[in-house]
Each structure stands twice: as C-alpha cells, then as structure tokens.
Amino acid sequence: MRKTRVVVTRFAEKQISKVPNYISEALYIWAETVELSGIAEARKLKGYHDEPLKGHRKG
C-alpha cells in the first residue's frame, strides 16, 4: 500500500487559523485519518467522501 501524506502549506495554515477551532480540529483529524488509512479508506467514513481533484490539481 502506498503511503499517503497530507501537506498543509503556510498559506493554508494562515487561512485555517481564521476559522473556528472545531473546523480546524476536524481538518487535522481528517488529515491524520488519510495519512493512517489512505484516502480510499477515509472516503468510506461518513462525512469524508471527498471528490477527486480535477484539472492541474488532478492526482
């Protein structure tokens, strides 16, 4: 199985710091879930059904 890594850029961290704590906590929990289980397994969990990226962000 390929190891998945979620990268949060400095710009994203700055934006995340502006949202309520419960949202930023949910984001970091999602990122940890993806890193531990992979995106395919995380998508099976209710509320984590993400859509694939399109265009130049595909992949």
C-alpha positions in Angstrom: 0.0 0.0 0.0 1.3 3.5 -0.9 1.8 5.9 2.0 -0.4 8.9 1.7 0.9 12.2 3.0 -1.2 15.4 3.6 0.7 18.6 3.2 -0.6 21.8 4.8 1.1 24.8 3.3 1.9 28.0 5.3 -0.8 29.8 3.3 -3.3 27.1 4.3 -2.2 27.3 8.0 -2.8 31.0 7.9 -6.3 30.5 6.5 -7.0 27.7 8.9 -6.1 29.9 11.8 -9.0 32.2 10.8 -11.8 29.6 11.1 -13.4 28.4 14.3 -11.4 25.8 16.3 -13.9 23.0 15.7 -13.4 23.3 11.9 -9.6 23.3 12.1 -9.6 20.4 14.5 -11.9 18.5 12.1 -9.5 19.2 9.3 -6.4 17.9 11.2 -8.4 14.8 12.2 -9.3 14.2 8.6 -5.6 14.7 7.5 -4.4 12.2 10.2 -7.1 9.7 9.1 -6.0 10.0 5.5 -2.3 9.5 6.4 -3.0 6.5 8.6 -5.6 4.7 6.5 -5.3 6.2 3.0 -7.8 8.3 1.1 -9.7 5.3 -0.2 -10.5 4.1 3.4 -11.1 7.6 4.6 -13.7 8.1 1.9 -15.7 5.2 3.3 -16.3 7.1 6.5 -19.5 9.2 6.7 -18.6 12.8 6.1 -15.3 12.1 4.5 -16.5 11.3 0.9 -14.2 13.7 -0.9 -14.4 14.3 -4.6 -11.2 13.8 -6.8 -9.3 16.8 -7.9 -9.7 18.0 -11.5 -7.5 19.9 -13.9 -3.9 20.7 -13.0 -4.5 19.5 -9.4 -5.5 16.0 -10.5 -3.7 13.3 -8.8 
